[in-house]
Each structure stands twice: as C-alpha cells, then as structure tokens.
Amino acid sequence: MSTPVKQLQQRIKSREATVGVVGLGYVGLPLSIGFARAGFPVLGFDTDSRRVAQVNDGEQVIRHIPRKAMRELAQGGEATADFARLGEADAVLICVPTPLDQHHQPDMSYVEAAADAIAATLRKGQLVVLESTTWPGTTRELLLPRLEVSGLRAGEDFFLAYSPEREDPGNTNYGMGDIPKVVGGHTDACRDVAVALYESVVPRTIPVSSPETAEATKLMENIFRAVNITLVNEMKLVLDRMDVNIWEVVDAAATKPFGFMPFYPGPGMGGHCIPVDPFYLAWRAKEFNTTARFIELAGELNMAMTEHVGHRLLRALNDDGKAIRGSRILLLGAAYKRNIDDTRESPAGRLIELLKVKGARISYHDPFVAEYHGHKSTPLTAEALRECDAVLVVTDHDDVDYALVGEHAPLVVDTRNVMAALGDVKARVVRA
C-alpha cells in the first residue's frame, strides 16, 4: 500500500504536483520561475492584485528578473489573490516578509497570516515549507500550531519543513538553479518529501536534522556577512583617522590566497536580510537567558555608519565654507546595493531623513528607482550637478556616469570608492 509520503514523492517525480508560492516578491518570483521551468504547474498567491495581474500578463516587475523569465512563468503557471485556492496546491511554499518593528523585534504578522490562510484549506498529503528568514523555532513554535488548528497533524496527515531562501538579487553568477537548498523537516518524512521537491529544481539539497538547524543556518550565513561588513566599516573609521585608504588595504589583504575573504565598507548595510538577521538571533537569545553581545554590537555599529557618513558630509561642506542647512545634496543611489531596484532597508533612506533633519535640500538619482521617500529620481545632467553643493555616493550602480559627476559636481562625498578609478577630476572628492 502506497503511503502519503510515497504518493506525494511520485507526484513530484512525475511533475504532476502543483507548487503554490505565497508571496510573489524578490524570493517568491525566482522560486516560481524555477519550478515552472522544471515543468511543475505553479500557482502563485499575493495580496497585491496589481502584482497578480502583472505576473499573469508576463510583465517584468523586478529589474533583475528578465521579461523572458516572467513570460515563462505566465505560460507555466498562474497567479491569484484568492487564498481559498491554497488547497489546490500539493506543496505550499511561504515566501513572505519577516521585517523588524520599530523596536527591532521580529514582525511575524505576514507569516501568521499566511499560516492561517493555509490552515483554512489544508488537506491530507500537502507539504508546507517556510522559506522566509526567521529565528530558530519559528516553524515548530509558530507555524505548526496554526496549521494544526485544521485538525490535521504534521508528519502524519501533512508535511512541514523549513528551507531558507538563498537568493542574491542581481548576482548573475548564482541563480536559484545554482544554489544548494538546506532542508529541515518537522519529522524525517517531512524532510524527505521536501528534499524530493527541491531536488527537482536545484543541483543539491542539504538535509539537516531539524527546522531549527535550517533556520539557524540562514542566520549564520547572513550574520557572518553582517559582522564582517561591520568589521571593515570600523576599520575604515579607524584608518581614516590615520589617513590610510581602507580600500587599498582590503585589496592588498585580498591577495593572500588563504585565510582572508574581502569585504568592503559602505554607508551602512541594507537589504531584506543582512541588517535584520542579527536582531532576530539577539531577540531569540534573550528567551534562553543569554545574550549575543558580539552580534548585537555588529547591528548597532552598522546603524551608526549612517551617522558617520552624515557627519563626514557636514565636515566636507564646512571645509568649503558652507552649512548643511540649506545646502543642496544630490544622493547617487537609492537601492541597497548596485544594479538592482530593491530599496528595502537601504541606507539611502536613513541618510535622507538624517540630512532633512539637519535642514539640507535633498534630491537623488537612481537609474532603477523612479520614486523614493517622497522624491522622484533626478536626471543626472551637468546642470543638475553644478546646481548642487555636494554629491553623496550611496550606491555604486554601473549605469551612472561618474566621469560626468567628477567633471561638474563641486564636491563628491564617496562612500563606495567609485571616484578613485577616474583619477584626477575637477570635483573635490572626499572618501567617507
């Protein structure tokens, strides 16, 4: 007699299993495309009816996801805002935001809402996987009881697992099909079914002993980056006082063929994971009467980088005999990193608010972000550059004419070292 595990595994193997993806954003869309390309029927869910219509029409909604890929998804899948259809999916993958609230506490409302919607139509034989970045214990302590309200039991009637997303938006070297998937199941059966699903679309799966291990793995990956970026930012602050170029130091250190991985400074970390994840673990640690002091410090120092950049700009203007109040500041870049249109947790937002409080007149230019923080992107022209008192480089997009900036801007405060490659320019360049 065929078991529910074997039945679902067979449906996955034959590509008959419908894959439901909750949340059609930076994580959910690449995932949906990957399963559609692998031959699975895909049913995408989103509360944004506009996003649903765009997906069904094959429109490009995120810059780094090509229109061709969106058309493939439209042909091999369907998007809907009707969450009553969740029961149609054999596997439901949760890809919703897990932001921090104003007190730096995890906001799990999106996960809770998704869980409640799934529970309302949950049926025997379904697989539910959480992909959203979160604290260790979320799958078992938050998701499990909300799903079992249905009367069904995980590991017996349905399957529950955690597999963290590992997307790196804008990275052309590694897409979904190139990155191994870590998978932790509520039971061995849950893990085995989830592994079978992901093995159909990724080159390798990494089964681990529990959802908690998988949850902690994602935090480990991102906190590693956060701590090292914070370290190089602190090195920059120290070396600036000594008149030593941090970028030259990192490039020289990176020539060592072992024991060193280069990280580069900036105006503060951004994105949906790196600035947030240290606070997930620090918050969770308190429930176990311990602290993550080093990790908390990294988060705090990262937030302080914005203040440093603002102060550096203020000093640079002062050296030119100008006050920050009333000065016209043009920010280059609103996205949190180069060559993408994602502004989540971008240091540009914190800098805009900081400079506004100090009385500066703010504009910005970003080739990929049309509107941001109540402003529209300013065309980058010689006239616009001459009219500003300072240009603040926040994001080092490739599609920016830095030579034009160096020719016409009176002052450039450079947080990304992009002006160094130009050699001598007319603008006064200050590293920040």
Secondary structure, DSSP 8 states (H G I E B T S, - for coil): ---HHHHHHHHHHTT-S-EEEE--STTHHHHHHHHHHTT--EEEE-S-HHHHHHHHTT---STTS-HHHHHHHHHHEEEES-GGGGGG-SEEEE-----B-TTS-B--HHHHHHHHHHHHH--TT-EEEE-S---TTHIIIIIHHHHHTTS--BTTTBEEEE------TT-SS--GGGS-EEEEESSHHHHHHHHHHHHTTSS-EEEES-HHHHHHHHHHHHHHHHHHHHHHHHHHHHHHHTT--HHHHHHHHTTSSSS-------S---SSSTTTHHHHHHHHHHHTT---HHHHHHHHHHHHHHHHHHHHHHHHHHHTT--STT-EEEEE--SSSTT----TT-HHHHHHHHHHHTT-EEEEE-TT-SEETTEE-----HHHHHH-SEEEE----SSS-HHHHHHH-SEEEESS--GGGG-S-SSEEEE-
